[in-house]
Amino acid sequence: MSFQNRAHVAPSAPAATSPSTRTAIKRSSLRNRFEAILPKLVLSPTLVITLVFVYGFIAWTTVLSFTRSRAFANFNWAGFLQYSRVWEHPRWQVAINNLGIYASLYVVLCMALGLGLAILLDQRIRAEGGLRALFLYPMALSFIVTGTAWKWILNPGLGLTKLFHDWGWSSFEFNWIIDDQMAIFTVVIAAVWQASGFVMAMFLAGLRGIDQEMIKAASIDGARMPAIYRRIVIPQLRPVFISAFVILVHLAVKSYELVIALTGAGPGYSTELPSTFMYSFTFTRNELGMGAASAVMMLCTVAAIMVPYLYSEMRPRRKNDGH
């Protein structure tokens, strides 16, 4: 066939798609769309619940803190009146002082004990699994159970004092729980007992993630184990220290059940904390506005710690994603 004849040949029509093929393509497209939106459908109930019952209530509490609400919510605007009333109240002053003492000792002692226990278990001692479970067991208990148990232990008529008296040590006295100057330290004791095992687990995970070759090299160079931990191991645990600090401060600020079960915020209100102050004024003293104001200040305290931490954690990821 000549070139001219081939030029006049019409191009062949595309093969017709059968109905079954078109149906299969349509089903595949629908399936792909469904698979794309399925995660959003699964997460949407949780997202809605979080928006309503977390952020919605935070917004509602913030609004109430600027009103004259008492037994019931109202919208008579009061500006910062409730905040000034909270700061002028003597119980709030006691609560803030107690929080400073409690949070400081709680964080420092938990981190010190947790690190010490983690270093002990890192020596690959016998019965490590049993000891690890023993140290972690208190964290499995609720704060109510912990507070009740320590209330019995520290009760002068039932616990340690009576035990030592029965053993013949009649001069032994440990009555901190009924002493308004020392009662806050009993809360520290119970809280540290419960949380130090959890901090131990965090530090132990960090220790097990350190390159053992560095430790072996330092040992070969003649460094002793205390110096190795002080100069090589512990500096590498900085992220664990920061994480433990943030978690412990958060737990300290929102501590409520432990205090109620152990001391009932007493004697008097000597172990009052911001959380117990908030509950008391909101639900038992018909001061909804003051309770909301104290809750907002607690939230701001936690946010002042959490937001910089989250920002510092997410910034390296953003840089890596950008590259």
Secondary structure per residue as TSV (DSSP state, phi and psi in degrees):
chain	resnum	aa	ss	phi	psi
A	1	M	-	360.0	135.5
A	2	S	-	-74.1	167.8
A	3	F	H	-62.4	-39.8
A	4	Q	H	-65.0	-40.5
A	5	N	H	-66.5	-38.9
A	6	R	H	-66.3	-29.5
A	7	A	H	-67.9	-27.1
A	8	H	T	-90.3	1.4
A	9	V	S	-77.4	126.0
A	10	A	-	-70.8	141.8
A	11	P	-	-64.3	147.6
A	12	S	-	-70.0	141.4
A	13	A	-	-72.7	144.8
A	14	P	-	-62.8	149.2
A	15	A	-	-63.8	134.2
A	16	A	-	-69.3	136.3
A	17	T	-	-80.4	131.6
A	18	S	-	-72.4	154.8
A	19	P	H	-57.6	-38.0
A	20	S	H	-65.7	-36.5
A	21	T	H	-67.5	-43.3
A	22	R	H	-61.6	-39.8
A	23	T	H	-63.4	-41.1
A	24	A	H	-64.6	-41.1
A	25	I	H	-64.0	-41.8
A	26	K	H	-64.3	-42.3
A	27	R	H	-64.7	-39.3
A	28	S	H	-63.9	-40.0
A	29	S	H	-65.1	-42.7
A	30	L	H	-64.8	-39.2
A	31	R	H	-64.2	-41.5
A	32	N	H	-64.5	-40.5
A	33	R	H	-64.7	-41.8
A	34	F	H	-64.7	-42.3
A	35	E	H	-64.8	-29.9
A	36	A	H	-71.5	-37.0
A	37	I	H	-95.0	-7.2
A	38	L	H	-59.3	-47.1
A	39	P	H	-57.7	-38.3
A	40	K	H	-66.7	-38.6
A	41	L	H	-65.6	-39.6
A	42	V	H	-67.1	-40.4
A	43	L	H	-83.3	-16.8
A	44	S	H	-61.0	-40.9
A	45	P	H	-60.6	-42.8
A	46	T	H	-62.9	-41.1
A	47	L	H	-63.1	-43.7
A	48	V	H	-64.6	-45.1
A	49	I	H	-61.7	-42.1
A	50	T	H	-63.6	-44.4
A	51	L	I	-61.4	-40.8
A	52	V	I	-78.6	-52.8
A	53	F	I	-89.6	-8.4
A	54	V	I	-111.0	-69.4
A	55	Y	I	-72.0	-32.3
A	56	G	I	-64.6	-44.2
A	57	F	H	-71.5	-31.6
A	58	I	H	-61.7	-45.7
A	59	A	H	-63.0	-42.0
A	60	W	H	-62.6	-44.2
A	61	T	H	-63.5	-40.5
A	62	T	H	-62.5	-42.0
A	63	V	H	-62.7	-44.4
A	64	L	H	-62.7	-30.3
A	65	S	T	-68.1	-15.3
A	66	F	T	-104.3	15.3
A	67	T	B	-118.6	176.4
A	68	R	-	-96.2	31.5
A	69	S	-	-63.0	136.8
A	70	R	S	-123.2	-103.0
A	71	A	S	-68.7	-34.5
A	72	F	S	-128.1	156.9
A	73	A	-	-70.8	136.7
A	74	N	-	-140.5	169.8
A	75	F	-	-118.8	34.6
A	76	N	-	-78.3	106.8
A	77	W	B	-62.7	132.7
A	78	A	-	-125.6	1.8
A	79	G	T	63.4	-133.3
A	80	F	T	-95.3	21.0
A	81	L	H	-58.4	-46.6
A	82	Q	H	-64.8	-35.2
A	83	Y	H	-66.4	-41.6
A	84	S	H	-67.0	-37.1
A	85	R	H	-63.4	-40.0
A	86	V	H	-62.9	-47.6
A	87	W	H	-70.8	-22.5
A	88	E	H	-85.9	-10.3
A	89	H	S	-80.1	132.8
A	90	P	H	-63.4	-31.8
A	91	R	H	-67.4	-33.6
A	92	W	H	-68.3	-37.0
A	93	Q	H	-61.9	-42.9
A	94	V	H	-63.0	-41.7
A	95	A	H	-62.3	-42.5
A	96	I	H	-66.8	-43.2
A	97	N	H	-61.7	-43.8
A	98	N	H	-63.7	-38.9
A	99	L	H	-63.6	-39.4
A	100	G	H	-61.6	-45.1
A	101	I	H	-66.4	-49.9
A	102	Y	H	-63.6	-49.2
A	103	A	H	-65.0	-41.1
A	104	S	H	-62.4	-51.7
A	105	L	H	-66.3	-39.5
A	106	Y	H	-61.2	-47.8
A	107	V	H	-67.5	-47.8
A	108	V	H	-65.0	-47.7
A	109	L	H	-68.0	-40.5
A	110	C	H	-62.7	-42.1
A	111	M	H	-70.7	-38.0
A	112	A	H	-67.1	-48.4
A	113	L	H	-66.3	-41.8
A	114	G	H	-61.2	-43.7
A	115	L	H	-65.7	-42.3
A	116	G	H	-61.8	-45.4
A	117	L	H	-65.1	-38.3
A	118	A	H	-64.7	-41.8
A	119	I	H	-64.5	-38.5
A	120	L	H	-60.5	-48.4
A	121	L	H	-70.3	-23.6
A	122	D	T	-72.5	-8.0
A	123	Q	T	-82.6	7.0
A	124	R	-	57.5	47.3
A	125	I	-	-75.9	165.9
A	126	R	T	-70.0	154.6
A	127	A	T	57.3	32.7
A	128	E	H	-60.8	-41.3
A	129	G	H	-62.1	-42.2
A	130	G	H	-66.6	-41.3
A	131	L	H	-66.4	-39.3
A	132	R	H	-62.7	-42.3
A	133	A	H	-65.5	-38.0
A	134	L	H	-64.5	-42.6
A	135	F	H	-70.3	-31.1
A	136	L	H	-83.4	-17.3
A	137	Y	H	-56.2	-43.3
A	138	P	H	-56.6	-31.6
A	139	M	H	-69.2	-19.3
A	140	A	H	-77.0	-15.0
A	141	L	S	-84.4	150.1
A	142	S	-	-74.7	160.4
A	143	F	H	-63.8	-32.3
A	144	I	H	-64.3	-45.3
A	145	V	H	-64.5	-43.7
A	146	T	H	-60.8	-46.6
A	147	G	H	-62.7	-41.7
A	148	T	H	-65.7	-43.5
A	149	A	H	-62.5	-45.4
A	150	W	H	-71.4	-25.5
A	151	K	H	-64.3	-40.1
A	152	W	H	-67.5	-43.8
A	153	I	H	-63.4	-40.5
A	154	L	H	-90.6	-5.1
A	155	N	-	-65.8	121.8
A	156	P	T	-59.1	-27.7
A	157	G	T	-90.5	-7.0
A	158	L	T	-128.3	-32.9
A	159	G	S	-98.8	-126.6
A	160	L	H	-60.2	-42.9
A	161	T	H	-60.2	-47.2
A	162	K	H	-65.2	-38.1
A	163	L	H	-61.2	-48.1
A	164	F	H	-69.3	-32.4
A	165	H	H	-64.3	-41.3
A	166	D	H	-65.7	-27.8
A	167	W	T	-82.9	-2.3
A	168	G	T	104.0	-2.4
A	169	W	-	-90.9	78.9
A	170	S	T	-72.3	-19.0
A	171	S	T	-86.7	-5.6
A	172	F	-	-71.7	130.5
A	173	E	-	-138.2	131.5
A	174	F	-	-142.4	84.6
A	175	N	-	-114.3	34.8
A	176	W	G	-59.2	-33.6
A	177	I	G	-68.0	-19.9
A	178	I	G	-109.3	7.7
A	179	D	-	-101.9	118.1
A	180	D	T	-66.1	-17.1
A	181	Q	T	-86.8	-22.5
A	182	M	T	-115.2	-7.3
A	183	A	H	-61.8	-33.5
A	184	I	H	-62.6	-27.6
A	185	F	H	-74.1	-24.7
A	186	T	H	-67.9	-33.9
A	187	V	H	-64.8	-39.8
A	188	V	H	-61.9	-44.0
A	189	I	H	-59.0	-49.5
A	190	A	H	-64.5	-41.5
A	191	A	H	-67.4	-41.3
A	192	V	H	-65.6	-41.0
A	193	W	H	-57.7	-39.0
A	194	Q	H	-77.6	-37.8
A	195	A	H	-97.1	-16.6
A	196	S	H	-64.5	-33.1
A	197	G	H	-65.4	-37.9
A	198	F	H	-63.7	-42.7
A	199	V	H	-65.8	-36.8
A	200	M	H	-57.1	-43.5
A	201	A	H	-62.5	-38.9
A	202	M	H	-64.0	-46.8
A	203	F	H	-67.3	-37.5
A	204	L	H	-64.2	-40.2
A	205	A	H	-62.0	-39.5
A	206	G	H	-65.9	-40.2
A	207	L	H	-64.8	-39.5
A	208	R	H	-71.3	-15.2
A	209	G	T	-91.1	-2.5
A	210	I	S	-82.0	140.5
A	211	D	-	-63.7	118.9
A	212	Q	H	-71.2	-20.3
A	213	E	H	-64.3	-33.9
A	214	M	H	-64.8	-41.6
A	215	I	H	-66.7	-41.9
A	216	K	H	-63.9	-40.3
A	217	A	H	-64.1	-41.2
A	218	A	H	-65.8	-37.4
A	219	S	H	-65.6	-40.9
A	220	I	H	-63.3	-34.5
A	221	D	T	-75.2	-2.2
A	222	G	T	98.9	5.3
A	223	A	-	-73.4	139.1
A	224	R	-	-83.1	159.1
A	225	M	H	-60.5	-43.5
A	226	P	H	-57.3	-40.2
A	227	A	H	-68.7	-35.3
A	228	I	H	-63.5	-45.3
A	229	Y	I	-65.8	-40.1
A	230	R	I	-70.8	-37.6
A	231	R	I	-103.1	-21.9
A	232	I	I	-115.9	-51.3
A	233	V	I	-76.1	-56.2
A	234	I	G	-61.1	-40.8
A	235	P	G	-58.6	-28.0
A	236	Q	G	-78.8	-7.2
A	237	L	G	-92.3	14.3
A	238	R	H	-54.6	-45.9
A	239	P	H	-60.0	-35.2
A	240	V	H	-68.9	-40.5
A	241	F	H	-58.7	-45.0
A	242	I	H	-65.4	-44.5
A	243	S	H	-63.0	-44.4
A	244	A	H	-63.4	-40.4
A	245	F	H	-61.1	-46.7
A	246	V	H	-62.6	-45.5
A	247	I	H	-63.9	-44.2
A	248	L	H	-67.9	-40.3
A	249	V	H	-64.0	-41.0
A	250	H	H	-60.5	-44.3
A	251	L	H	-65.2	-37.3
A	252	A	H	-66.3	-42.8
A	253	V	H	-64.8	-38.4
A	254	K	T	-96.9	12.5
A	255	S	-	-61.8	125.2
A	256	Y	-	-141.1	-57.4
A	257	E	H	-59.1	-41.3
A	258	L	H	-61.4	-44.3
A	259	V	H	-65.7	-44.5
A	260	I	H	-62.8	-43.1
A	261	A	H	-71.8	-34.0
A	262	L	H	-85.2	-50.7
A	263	T	T	-124.4	-12.2
A	264	G	T	63.3	27.3
A	265	A	T	67.7	12.0
A	266	G	-	-108.9	-167.8
A	267	P	S	-60.8	140.0
A	268	G	T	66.9	-118.4
A	269	Y	T	-130.7	38.5
A	270	S	T	-72.4	-19.7
A	271	T	T	-112.2	26.4
A	272	E	-	-62.4	136.9
A	273	L	-	-123.4	162.8
A	274	P	H	-53.8	-35.2
A	275	S	H	-67.2	-42.1
A	276	T	H	-71.0	-34.3
A	277	F	H	-61.5	-46.7
A	278	M	H	-60.1	-47.0
A	279	Y	H	-64.2	-44.0
A	280	S	I	-61.9	-47.4
A	281	F	I	-75.4	-27.7
A	282	T	I	-78.3	-44.6
A	283	F	I	-109.6	-14.6
A	284	T	I	-121.0	-16.5
A	285	R	S	-117.8	8.0
A	286	N	-	55.0	42.5
A	287	E	-	-121.8	68.7
A	288	L	H	-62.1	-38.0
A	289	G	H	-66.1	-44.1
A	290	M	H	-65.5	-41.5
A	291	G	H	-61.7	-41.0
A	292	A	H	-65.0	-40.1
A	293	A	H	-63.2	-42.8
A	294	S	H	-65.9	-36.4
A	295	A	H	-65.3	-39.8
A	296	V	H	-64.5	-38.9
A	297	M	H	-68.0	-35.8
A	298	M	H	-62.7	-42.9
A	299	L	H	-61.7	-41.9
A	300	C	H	-64.5	-35.9
A	301	T	H	-63.6	-46.2
A	302	V	H	-65.4	-41.9
A	303	A	H	-64.0	-35.5
A	304	A	H	-63.1	-22.7
A	305	I	H	-95.9	-41.1
A	306	M	H	-73.2	-41.3
A	307	V	H	-63.0	-49.2
A	308	P	H	-61.1	-36.3
A	309	Y	H	-63.9	-48.5
A	310	L	H	-63.7	-37.6
A	311	Y	H	-63.8	-43.4
A	312	S	H	-67.5	-30.1
A	313	E	H	-76.7	-36.4
A	314	M	H	-85.3	-22.2
A	315	R	H	-62.7	-45.3
A	316	P	H	-61.6	-35.4
A	317	R	H	-65.2	-40.0
A	318	R	H	-64.7	-39.1
A	319	K	H	-63.9	-41.9
A	320	N	H	-66.1	-39.6
A	321	D	H	-65.3	-34.0
A	322	G	H	-67.3	-31.3
A	323	H	-	-81.3	360.0
